[in-house]
Amino acid sequence: MLPYCKFFREMETIMHKILVADRVSASGIQVLEKNKEIQFVVEEGMSAEALKAAIPEFDGLIVRSSTRVTPDILSVADKLK
């Protein structure tokens, strides 16, 4: 590999897309905003069907107690880390 190729590969930023499905405190959102490797979407109050439709495109999911993550939802969440 040419040296400049390695340099550009190291500069690539891996973006992780996170779905925030429940209410998170302002300080929690600030933590996400400060991390340049995270892109996040806040979508509170999603139905189970909407969550199942959305989750395949996300690498992570943040929930608290309002959102139930069922085996059915996890079955389509292939990108979750």
C-alpha positions as a LaTeX table, in Angstrom:
\begin{tabular}{lrrr}
\hline
Residue & $x$ (\AA) & $y$ (\AA) & $z$ (\AA) \\
\hline
Met1 & 0.00 & 0.00 & 0.00 \\
Leu2 & 1.31 & 3.43 & $-0.88$ \\
Pro3 & 2.05 & 5.65 & 2.14 \\
Tyr4 & $-0.47$ & 8.32 & 1.13 \\
Cys5 & $-3.21$ & 5.67 & 0.84 \\
Lys6 & $-2.57$ & 4.64 & 4.44 \\
Phe7 & $-2.75$ & 8.30 & 5.49 \\
Phe8 & $-6.15$ & 8.78 & 3.87 \\
Arg9 & $-7.46$ & 5.51 & 5.29 \\
Glu10 & $-6.49$ & 6.67 & 8.80 \\
Met11 & $-8.28$ & 9.98 & 8.23 \\
Glu12 & $-11.56$ & 8.28 & 7.36 \\
Thr13 & $-14.12$ & 8.74 & 10.10 \\
Ile14 & $-16.37$ & 5.83 & 10.81 \\
Met15 & $-19.83$ & 7.16 & 11.51 \\
His16 & $-22.13$ & 5.12 & 13.69 \\
Lys17 & $-25.81$ & 5.88 & 13.28 \\
Ile18 & $-27.72$ & 5.76 & 16.56 \\
Leu19 & $-31.49$ & 5.84 & 17.08 \\
Val20 & $-32.57$ & 7.48 & 20.34 \\
Ala21 & $-36.07$ & 6.07 & 20.83 \\
Asp22 & $-36.85$ & 7.40 & 24.32 \\
Arg23 & $-36.42$ & 10.65 & 26.17 \\
Val24 & $-32.78$ & 11.27 & 27.08 \\
Ser25 & $-31.52$ & 14.06 & 29.31 \\
Ala26 & $-29.89$ & 17.13 & 27.81 \\
Ser27 & $-26.53$ & 15.99 & 29.19 \\
Gly28 & $-26.98$ & 12.63 & 27.45 \\
Ile29 & $-27.66$ & 14.37 & 24.14 \\
Gln30 & $-24.58$ & 16.55 & 24.69 \\
Val31 & $-22.43$ & 13.43 & 25.02 \\
Leu32 & $-23.73$ & 12.22 & 21.65 \\
Glu33 & $-23.22$ & 15.63 & 20.05 \\
Lys34 & $-19.59$ & 15.80 & 21.19 \\
Asn35 & $-18.71$ & 12.46 & 19.62 \\
Lys36 & $-17.77$ & 13.14 & 16.00 \\
Glu37 & $-18.08$ & 9.44 & 15.14 \\
Ile38 & $-21.79$ & 9.35 & 15.95 \\
Gln39 & $-24.72$ & 10.51 & 13.92 \\
Phe40 & $-27.94$ & 10.25 & 15.88 \\
Val41 & $-31.66$ & 10.61 & 15.35 \\
Val42 & $-34.10$ & 11.31 & 18.19 \\
Glu43 & $-37.48$ & 9.74 & 17.49 \\
Glu44 & $-39.50$ & 9.38 & 20.69 \\
Gly45 & $-42.77$ & 7.48 & 20.93 \\
Met46 & $-42.32$ & 5.15 & 17.98 \\
Ser47 & $-44.76$ & 2.29 & 17.60 \\
Ala48 & $-43.33$ & $-1.23$ & 17.51 \\
Glu49 & $-44.03$ & $-1.35$ & 13.77 \\
Ala50 & $-42.25$ & 1.96 & 13.15 \\
Leu51 & $-39.26$ & 0.88 & 15.23 \\
Lys52 & $-39.07$ & $-2.43$ & 13.35 \\
Ala53 & $-39.15$ & $-0.56$ & 10.03 \\
Ala54 & $-36.48$ & 1.95 & 11.09 \\
Ile55 & $-34.00$ & $-0.18$ & 13.04 \\
Pro56 & $-32.26$ & $-1.96$ & 10.12 \\
Glu57 & $-30.41$ & 1.24 & 9.15 \\
Phe58 & $-29.01$ & 1.92 & 12.64 \\
Asp59 & $-25.83$ & 0.70 & 14.34 \\
Gly60 & $-27.09$ & 1.48 & 17.83 \\
Leu61 & $-30.29$ & 2.01 & 19.77 \\
Ile62 & $-30.79$ & 4.02 & 22.95 \\
Val63 & $-33.94$ & 3.28 & 24.95 \\
Arg64 & $-35.03$ & 3.70 & 28.52 \\
Ser65 & $-38.24$ & 2.20 & 29.87 \\
Ser66 & $-40.86$ & 3.42 & 27.39 \\
Thr67 & $-39.72$ & 1.47 & 24.34 \\
Arg68 & $-39.96$ & $-2.31$ & 24.36 \\
Val69 & $-37.33$ & $-3.98$ & 22.20 \\
Thr70 & $-38.75$ & $-7.37$ & 21.35 \\
Pro71 & $-37.10$ & $-10.38$ & 19.70 \\
Asp72 & $-39.19$ & $-9.54$ & 16.62 \\
Ile73 & $-37.56$ & $-6.09$ & 16.41 \\
Leu74 & $-34.09$ & $-7.49$ & 17.07 \\
Ser75 & $-34.55$ & $-10.03$ & 14.29 \\
Val76 & $-34.30$ & $-7.24$ & 11.68 \\
Ala77 & $-31.62$ & $-5.20$ & 13.48 \\
Asp78 & $-28.68$ & $-6.67$ & 11.59 \\
Lys79 & $-26.40$ & $-3.64$ & 12.01 \\
Leu80 & $-26.76$ & $-3.24$ & 15.80 \\
Lys81 & $-23.42$ & $-3.45$ & 17.56 \\
\hline
\end{tabular}
